[in-house]
Amino acid sequence: MRQALINMLTLQDKMNSRVHEQWIVQDFQWYRAIWIECGELIEHFGYKWWKKQETDLEQVRLEVIDIWHFGMSALFQGDKDIEQIADEIEAEWASFEAADLGVQQATEELALHSLQTKGFSPSRFWELMLSAGLDFDSLYSAYVGKNVLNFFRQDNGYKDGSYVKNWAGKEDNEHLVELVAPLDQNAVDFSDQVYRALASRYQELVPLA
């Protein structure tokens, strides 16, 4: 788990550095992004008792992954290095006992903590993750895949509009799921493997890519 946490924190640092090279000292309001994402998650889960709603569990899980992006970013505050942050997350999860709160309550507790502390609670996130039917392996695979795809899009013209999002009739997100499945997510170079797989298929399916 420790190496996987280090991998994810490293990827998040790289992505944030694309937004601003000195992102850690910019005092970005990560906690605000966290509780807003929590609200979006509840929208997908459903809360309106006055109308018929069906839970979109896949979208709920995608929101959990988005929350994790912002949560990890918040943990960089305080002049800590990546290995120290990974150790602290792992230690907190090791001592945490899930309370089986359910998705709605787990989401609300995470959002409330973010609002009260302007920070991020790995243990409350763990509760939400489990409530949404995710485990650590699925969190890792989904996070790395999404992060690498974002890098791949940027490297291939996403900003100037030249990137092609639909490859031979399927969106890049769909191709990503297929490409990640057979890879060894425990490999140290897992993210590099994902990137190479995306590049190979993009060149194969997209004319002049």
C-alpha positions as CSV (number, residue, x, y, z in Angstrom):
1,M,0.0,0.0,0.0
2,R,2.8,2.4,0.9
3,Q,4.3,2.3,-2.6
4,A,0.9,2.8,-4.2
5,L,0.3,5.8,-2.0
6,I,3.7,7.3,-3.0
7,N,2.9,6.7,-6.7
8,M,-0.5,8.5,-6.4
9,L,0.9,11.4,-4.4
10,T,3.7,11.8,-6.9
11,L,1.3,11.8,-9.8
12,Q,-0.9,14.4,-8.0
13,D,2.1,16.6,-7.4
14,K,3.0,16.5,-11.1
15,M,-0.5,17.3,-12.2
16,N,-0.9,20.2,-9.8
17,S,2.5,21.5,-10.9
18,R,1.1,21.8,-14.4
19,V,-1.5,24.2,-13.1
20,H,1.1,26.2,-11.1
21,E,4.7,25.3,-10.7
22,Q,4.7,26.5,-7.0
23,W,1.2,25.1,-6.3
24,I,2.0,24.0,-2.7
25,V,2.6,27.6,-1.5
26,Q,-0.4,29.1,-3.3
27,D,-2.9,28.3,-0.6
28,F,-5.4,26.9,-3.0
29,Q,-8.7,26.1,-1.2
30,W,-8.7,22.3,-1.6
31,Y,-11.2,21.9,1.2
32,R,-13.8,23.9,-0.8
33,A,-13.3,21.6,-3.8
34,I,-13.7,18.6,-1.5
35,W,-17.1,19.6,-0.1
36,I,-18.4,20.7,-3.4
37,E,-17.5,17.3,-4.9
38,C,-19.3,15.7,-2.0
39,G,-22.4,17.6,-3.0
40,E,-22.1,16.4,-6.5
41,L,-21.7,12.9,-5.2
42,I,-25.0,13.1,-3.3
43,E,-26.7,14.4,-6.4
44,H,-25.8,11.1,-8.2
45,F,-26.7,9.0,-5.2
46,G,-30.1,10.6,-4.8
47,Y,-31.7,12.5,-1.9
48,K,-34.9,14.0,-3.3
49,W,-37.7,12.2,-1.5
50,W,-40.3,14.2,-3.4
51,K,-39.5,12.6,-6.8
52,K,-38.4,9.2,-8.2
53,Q,-34.6,8.9,-8.2
54,E,-32.2,6.0,-9.0
55,T,-28.7,5.8,-7.7
56,D,-26.0,6.1,-10.3
57,L,-23.4,4.1,-8.5
58,E,-20.8,4.4,-11.2
59,Q,-21.0,8.2,-11.1
60,V,-20.9,8.1,-7.3
61,R,-17.6,6.2,-7.5
62,L,-16.2,8.6,-10.0
63,E,-16.9,11.4,-7.6
64,V,-15.1,9.5,-4.9
65,I,-12.0,9.4,-7.2
66,D,-12.3,13.2,-7.8
67,I,-12.5,13.8,-4.1
68,W,-9.3,11.8,-3.7
69,H,-7.5,14.1,-6.1
70,F,-8.3,17.1,-4.0
71,G,-7.9,15.3,-0.7
72,M,-4.3,14.3,-1.5
73,S,-3.5,17.8,-2.7
74,A,-4.7,19.2,0.7
75,L,-2.4,16.9,2.6
76,F,0.7,18.5,1.0
77,Q,0.1,21.6,3.1
78,G,2.5,21.9,6.0
79,D,5.9,21.4,4.2
80,K,5.7,17.6,4.3
81,D,7.4,15.4,1.7
82,I,5.6,12.6,-0.2
83,E,6.9,9.7,1.8
84,Q,5.9,11.4,5.1
85,I,2.4,12.0,3.8
86,A,2.1,8.4,2.6
87,D,3.3,7.1,6.0
88,E,0.7,9.2,7.8
89,I,-2.2,8.1,5.5
90,E,-1.2,4.5,5.9
91,A,-0.9,4.8,9.7
92,E,-4.3,6.5,9.9
93,W,-6.0,3.8,7.8
94,A,-4.3,1.0,9.7
95,S,-5.9,2.1,13.0
96,F,-9.3,3.1,11.5
97,E,-12.4,0.9,12.1
98,A,-15.1,1.4,9.5
99,A,-18.6,2.2,11.0
100,D,-20.6,1.1,8.0
101,L,-22.3,4.5,7.8
102,G,-23.6,4.3,4.3
103,V,-22.8,6.5,1.4
104,Q,-24.9,9.6,2.4
105,Q,-23.7,9.8,6.0
106,A,-20.1,9.1,5.1
107,T,-20.2,11.8,2.5
108,E,-21.7,14.3,4.9
109,E,-19.2,13.5,7.6
110,L,-16.3,14.0,5.1
111,A,-17.8,17.3,3.9
112,L,-18.4,18.5,7.4
113,H,-14.9,17.8,8.5
114,S,-13.6,19.7,5.4
115,L,-15.7,22.7,6.3
116,Q,-14.8,22.7,9.9
117,T,-11.1,22.2,9.5
118,K,-10.4,23.4,6.0
119,G,-8.6,20.2,5.6
120,F,-9.0,16.5,4.6
121,S,-9.5,13.4,6.6
122,P,-8.1,10.2,5.1
123,S,-10.1,8.1,7.6
124,R,-13.4,9.7,6.7
125,F,-12.5,9.3,3.1
126,W,-11.8,5.6,3.7
127,E,-15.3,5.2,5.2
128,L,-16.8,6.8,2.1
129,M,-14.7,4.7,-0.3
130,L,-15.8,1.5,1.4
131,S,-19.4,2.7,1.5
132,A,-19.3,3.3,-2.3
133,G,-18.2,-0.3,-2.9
134,L,-14.5,0.6,-3.6
135,D,-11.4,-1.0,-2.1
136,F,-7.9,0.2,-2.2
137,D,-6.9,-1.7,-5.3
138,S,-9.9,-0.2,-7.3
139,L,-9.1,3.3,-5.9
140,Y,-5.5,3.0,-7.0
141,S,-6.3,1.7,-10.5
142,A,-9.1,4.2,-11.1
143,Y,-7.0,7.1,-9.8
144,V,-3.8,6.3,-11.8
145,G,-5.8,5.7,-14.9
146,K,-7.7,9.0,-14.7
147,N,-4.5,11.0,-13.8
148,V,-2.5,9.5,-16.7
149,L,-5.4,10.1,-19.1
150,N,-5.4,13.7,-18.1
151,F,-1.7,14.0,-18.8
152,F,-2.1,12.2,-22.1
153,R,-4.8,14.6,-23.2
154,Q,-2.7,17.6,-22.3
155,D,0.3,16.2,-24.2
156,N,-1.8,15.6,-27.3
157,G,-3.5,18.9,-27.8
158,Y,-6.3,19.0,-25.3
159,K,-5.8,22.7,-24.6
160,D,-5.7,23.9,-28.2
161,G,-8.6,21.6,-29.3
162,S,-6.6,19.3,-31.5
163,Y,-7.0,16.2,-29.3
164,V,-9.4,13.6,-30.5
165,K,-11.5,12.3,-27.6
166,N,-13.4,9.7,-29.6
167,W,-11.3,6.8,-30.9
168,A,-13.0,4.5,-33.4
169,G,-16.4,5.0,-32.0
170,K,-15.5,4.9,-28.3
171,E,-14.5,7.7,-25.9
172,D,-11.0,7.6,-24.5
173,N,-12.4,6.8,-21.0
174,E,-13.7,3.6,-22.4
175,H,-10.4,2.7,-24.0
176,L,-8.7,3.5,-20.7
177,V,-10.8,0.9,-18.8
178,E,-9.9,-1.8,-21.4
179,L,-6.2,-0.9,-21.4
180,V,-5.8,-0.8,-17.6
181,A,-7.4,-4.2,-16.9
182,P,-4.6,-6.5,-18.0
183,L,-1.8,-4.4,-16.5
184,D,0.0,-5.1,-13.2
185,Q,-1.1,-2.2,-11.0
186,N,1.5,-3.2,-8.3
187,A,4.3,-2.4,-10.7
188,V,6.4,0.6,-9.8
189,D,6.0,1.9,-13.4
190,F,2.2,1.2,-13.5
191,S,1.5,4.8,-14.6
192,D,4.1,4.6,-17.3
193,Q,2.6,1.4,-18.6
194,V,-0.9,3.1,-18.8
195,Y,0.6,6.0,-20.7
196,R,2.4,3.8,-23.2
197,A,-0.8,1.7,-23.7
198,L,-2.8,4.9,-24.4
199,A,-0.2,6.3,-26.8
200,S,-0.1,3.0,-28.7
201,R,-3.8,2.7,-29.2
202,Y,-4.2,6.4,-30.0
203,Q,-1.7,6.2,-32.7
204,E,-3.3,3.0,-34.0
205,L,-6.9,4.3,-34.1
206,V,-6.7,8.1,-34.6
207,P,-5.6,9.3,-38.1
208,L,-2.5,11.4,-38.0
209,A,-2.2,11.2,-34.2
